[in-house]
């Protein structure tokens, strides 16, 4: 009986902790933030700029293809989120996942192959540092290439784990942080897309 009661209490506390984490995981951007003009390319070499964000809901995630943990974890979870959301919204309102690859020297050549591991419809974009920095600043995100010198090719990349939700007007309307529980995150995005007002 004691073991059963202890387990019940532990389970209840775990649920409360998870709910508390989830409650602070999502943030609406009020008023929506307009993004600046930028010019990059997708994994197929096609131009991708501000106009490409218009007319769609998008989830933008900052990362790099040699990332050992945060990027693959997030990209896999975002596909689970989209799968849940696909049960709630029409296919044309399903947000696209856009991977902003901030390490073009190592990312550009493998970006398409890398994203195929997660979903064939993911969009990867990268470009010149100036253009990457323009979009990063507009999002309110950050990254840093931890190079020890110009010839260093074995460096790490520090970057934000936040993902940014843009509406069909190419405005940032929300930010989300891991762990991206599929059901809870899908519900949050569903409410964002259908225009539900939040009190945060």
RAGIHU-V581276 format. One record per helix or strand. SS is the DSSP state (2 for helix, 1 for strand). FROM is the first residue (numbers start at 1). TO is the last residue. Records with the same first field share a line. If there is no record, write none. Layout:
BEGIN
SS: FROM-TO  FROM-TO
END
This chain:
BEGIN
2: 2-23  50-53  70-85  91-93  104-116  129-139  182-193
1: 26-34  39-42  47-49  58-63  96-101  123-126  143-146  156-159  163-166  171-176
END
